[in-house]
Amino acid sequence: MSAALLVEWYRELPQMHAGDDPEQWSDHMHKALRQFRRKVRVRYNEGTLQRLLDHDAVTVRRAAVLALGLTGSIHSNAALARKLHDEDELVSKTASDSLWEIWFRGDSDEAALELQRVMHLTDHQQIFDELNAIIREYPDYAEAYNQRAIVHFRQGQFQRCIADCERTLEQNPFHFGAQAGMGQCYLKLRKYSSALQAFKMALDINPTLTDLCETISELQGIVEE
């Protein structure tokens, strides 16, 4: 399958210009992305999109990384993770967003729908109980562990959060969110060497996490002292 159509559809996506109303532009973009996704699903399979990630032309890579975020499965995890290191900033940042999309999607539509439903709940105990139920039924669903880790963190249960981050990374070694989450827990526990290591590993996985650079620098100074 040629990349020409994909690039044509990608270039049809709206660009934001000075003076545009942000809310109206966002609505327009969401509609355009839905159309882009529908067309991609009809004409491109996941394997083809993965191959286009390594195309010489940057616009092809930009289009492919976006398309996989909208239509791809967890089987594109490693391919998208490599694009976190792409020389083009837009490719790498889009890859970061696309990875979150496929992580939530997982490899089960039923599990993904359940997780999306749980994420709209407001009661922490109910969220925790529902996440436990999802994990029991889908023990290989990495994002369910990561979301339970977030619940633990919000409740100040940092050791449990670390344990769930580790489970997430066992299932998905590219999960920079879980790796950074461990760093936040170690910070709370004042385990600065462990926090430094966790943040460095998160940045190694995803160099677009530039907000971690200052924290890493500060922790480096603390650890050296």
C-alpha positions in Angstrom: 0.0 0.0 0.0 1.4 3.4 -1.1 1.9 6.1 1.5 0.5 8.7 -0.9 -3.1 8.4 0.3 -2.2 8.5 3.9 -0.1 11.7 3.4 -3.0 13.2 1.4 -5.5 12.6 4.2 -3.0 13.8 6.8 -2.5 17.1 5.0 -6.2 17.6 5.0 -6.3 17.8 8.8 -6.9 21.4 10.0 -4.0 23.6 11.1 -4.6 26.1 13.9 -3.9 29.7 12.9 -3.5 32.9 14.9 -7.0 34.3 15.7 -8.7 30.9 15.5 -11.2 30.2 18.3 -9.5 27.3 20.3 -12.8 25.6 21.1 -14.2 25.7 17.6 -10.8 24.5 16.2 -10.8 21.6 18.6 -14.3 20.5 17.6 -13.2 20.8 13.9 -10.1 18.8 14.6 -12.0 16.0 16.4 -14.3 15.6 13.5 -11.5 15.6 11.0 -9.6 13.0 13.1 -12.7 10.7 13.1 -12.8 11.0 9.3 -9.1 10.3 9.0 -9.5 7.2 11.2 -12.3 5.9 9.2 -10.4 6.2 5.9 -7.3 4.7 7.4 -9.1 1.7 8.6 -10.6 1.0 5.2 -7.3 1.3 3.2 -4.4 0.4 5.6 -3.7 -2.5 7.9 -1.6 -2.3 11.0 1.5 -4.0 9.5 1.6 -1.5 6.7 1.4 1.5 9.1 4.2 0.0 11.2 6.4 -0.2 8.1 5.6 3.4 7.2 6.9 4.5 10.6 10.5 4.1 9.2 9.8 5.9 5.9 12.5 8.4 4.8 9.9 11.2 4.4 9.0 12.9 7.7 5.4 13.6 6.6 4.9 9.9 6.1 6.2 9.1 9.5 4.0 11.8 11.1 0.9 10.4 9.3 1.7 6.8 10.2 2.4 7.5 13.9 -0.9 9.4 14.2 -2.8 6.7 12.3 -1.5 4.0 14.6 -2.6 5.9 17.6 -6.1 6.1 16.2 -6.4 2.6 14.8 -3.5 0.4 16.1 -3.4 -2.2 18.8 -1.0 -3.1 21.5 0.9 -5.1 18.9 2.3 -1.7 17.7 3.7 -1.0 21.1 7.4 -1.6 20.3 7.2 0.0 16.9 5.7 3.2 18.3 8.1 3.2 21.2 11.0 3.4 18.8 9.5 6.5 17.3 9.9 8.2 20.7 13.5 8.7 19.6 12.7 10.0 16.1 14.7 13.0 14.9 11.5 14.8 14.1 10.0 16.4 17.2 6.4 16.1 16.0 6.9 12.4 15.3 8.2 11.7 18.7 5.6 13.7 20.5 2.8 12.1 18.5 4.3 8.7 19.3 4.0 9.5 23.0 0.3 10.3 22.7 -0.3 7.3 20.4 1.3 5.0 22.9 -1.2 6.1 25.6 -4.0 5.4 23.1 -2.9 1.8 22.4 -2.1 1.2 26.1 -5.7 2.0 27.1 -6.9 -0.1 24.1 -4.9 -3.1 25.2 -5.6 -6.4 23.4 -9.2 -6.8 24.5 -12.1 -4.5 23.4 -14.1 -5.7 26.5 -11.3 -4.8 28.9 -10.8 -1.4 27.3 -14.5 -0.6 27.5 -14.5 -1.6 31.2 -11.5 0.6 31.9 -13.0 3.6 30.2 -16.2 3.1 32.2 -14.3 2.9 35.5 -12.3 6.1 34.6 -15.5 8.1 34.6 -16.4 7.0 38.2 -15.8 9.5 41.0 -15.7 7.3 44.2 -12.2 6.2 44.9 -13.2 2.9 46.6 -15.5 2.0 43.8 -12.7 2.8 41.2 -10.3 0.6 43.2 -12.8 -2.3 43.5 -13.6 -2.1 39.8 -10.0 -2.0 38.8 -9.4 -5.1 40.9 -12.2 -6.9 39.1 -10.7 -5.9 35.7 -7.3 -7.2 36.7 -8.7 -10.5 37.9 -10.5 -11.0 34.6 -7.7 -9.6 32.4 -4.4 -10.2 34.3 -2.3 -9.3 31.3 -3.9 -5.8 30.8 -1.0 -3.5 31.8 -2.9 -0.3 31.8 -5.3 -1.6 34.5 -2.3 -2.0 36.8 -1.1 1.5 36.0 -4.5 3.0 36.7 -4.6 1.1 40.0 -1.2 2.5 40.8 -2.5 6.0 40.3 -5.3 5.3 42.8 -2.7 4.1 45.3 -0.7 7.2 44.8 -3.6 9.5 45.4 -4.3 7.7 48.6 -0.7 8.1 49.7 0.0 4.3 49.5 3.3 4.7 47.8 4.7 1.2 48.3 1.5 -0.3 46.7 1.8 2.2 43.9 5.4 1.1 43.3 4.3 -2.5 43.2 1.6 -1.8 40.6 4.0 0.2 38.5 6.4 -2.7 38.6 3.6 -5.0 37.4 2.8 -2.6 34.7 6.4 -2.6 33.5 6.5 -6.4 33.6 3.6 -6.4 31.1 4.8 -3.4 29.2 8.5 -2.4 29.5 7.9 0.7 27.3 5.4 2.2 29.8 7.2 5.5 30.6 4.2 6.6 32.7 4.6 3.8 35.2 8.4 4.3 35.3 7.9 8.0 36.0 5.2 7.2 38.5 7.7 5.0 40.5 10.0 8.0 40.6 7.3 10.2 42.1 6.7 7.5 44.7 10.3 7.3 45.7 10.4 11.1 45.9 7.5 10.9 48.4 9.4 8.2 50.4 12.6 10.4 50.2 14.5 7.5 48.5 16.3 9.9 46.2 18.7 7.5 44.6 15.8 5.2 43.6 13.8 8.2 42.4 16.8 9.4 40.3 17.2 6.0 38.7 13.4 5.7 37.9 13.2 9.2 36.3 16.4 8.5 34.2 14.8 5.3 33.0 11.6 7.1 32.1 13.5 9.7 30.1 15.6 6.9 28.4 12.3 5.3 27.2 10.7 8.6 26.3 13.1 11.6 25.6 10.1 13.9 25.1 9.6 14.0 28.9 11.7 17.1 29.0 10.0 18.2 32.2 11.9 15.5 34.0 15.3 17.0 33.2 15.2 19.6 35.9 14.0 17.1 38.5 16.8 14.7 37.5 19.4 17.5 37.7 18.2 18.4 41.2 18.2 14.8 42.4 21.7 14.3 40.9 22.9 17.1 43.1 21.2 15.6 46.2 22.5 12.1 45.6 26.1 13.4 45.0 26.0 15.3 48.2 
